[in-house]
Amino acid sequence: MPMAEPLIVVVDPVVTCDVCPHPWQEHDRLGVRYCTATVAAALARRCICS
């Protein structure tokens, strides 16, 4: 009986935010909303935690 090939798990690289220096995964709901609105409206504003 042939052996099954091992499962290879590929971990996504850290996705950084286009607005602030934080990884996207670390945003809370307010940070997600703030950074998403900043990109959508093409605003030039700093990180919400500044």
CYANA upper distance limits for C-alpha pairs under 8 A (distance plus 0.5 A):
 14 VAL  CA     23 PRO  CA      6.95
 14 VAL  CA     24 TRP  CA      8.31
 14 VAL  CA     25 GLN  CA      8.48
 15 VAL  CA     23 PRO  CA      6.24
 15 VAL  CA     24 TRP  CA      6.19
 15 VAL  CA     25 GLN  CA      7.87
 16 THR  CA     21 PRO  CA      7.37
 16 THR  CA     22 HIS  CA      6.63
 16 THR  CA     23 PRO  CA      4.80
 16 THR  CA     24 TRP  CA      5.77
 17 CYS  CA     21 PRO  CA      6.92
 17 CYS  CA     22 HIS  CA      6.61
 17 CYS  CA     23 PRO  CA      6.38
 17 CYS  CA     24 TRP  CA      5.75
 17 CYS  CA     35 CYS  CA      8.18
 18 ASP  CA     35 CYS  CA      8.31
 18 ASP  CA     39 VAL  CA      7.89
 19 VAL  CA     35 CYS  CA      6.39
 19 VAL  CA     38 THR  CA      7.65
 19 VAL  CA     39 VAL  CA      7.49
 19 VAL  CA     46 ARG  CA      7.78
 19 VAL  CA     47 CYS  CA      7.21
 20 CYS  CA     35 CYS  CA      8.16
 20 CYS  CA     46 ARG  CA      7.52
 20 CYS  CA     47 CYS  CA      5.64
 21 PRO  CA     47 CYS  CA      8.47
 22 HIS  CA     26 GLU  CA      7.32
 22 HIS  CA     27 HIS  CA      8.05
 23 PRO  CA     27 HIS  CA      7.80
 24 TRP  CA     32 VAL  CA      8.43
 27 HIS  CA     31 GLY  CA      5.61
 27 HIS  CA     32 VAL  CA      6.19
 28 ASP  CA     32 VAL  CA      6.67
 29 ARG  CA     33 ARG  CA      6.73
 30 LEU  CA     34 TYR  CA      6.55
 31 GLY  CA     35 CYS  CA      6.47
 31 GLY  CA     48 ILE  CA      7.31
 32 VAL  CA     36 THR  CA      6.37
 33 ARG  CA     37 ALA  CA      6.55
 34 TYR  CA     38 THR  CA      6.61
 34 TYR  CA     48 ILE  CA      7.57
 35 CYS  CA     39 VAL  CA      6.77
 35 CYS  CA     47 CYS  CA      8.36
 36 THR  CA     40 ALA  CA      6.60
 37 ALA  CA     41 ALA  CA      6.47
 38 THR  CA     42 ALA  CA      6.35
 38 THR  CA     43 LEU  CA      5.62
 38 THR  CA     44 ALA  CA      7.93
 38 THR  CA     45 ARG  CA      7.81
 39 VAL  CA     43 LEU  CA      7.07
 46 ARG  CA     50 SER  CA      7.32
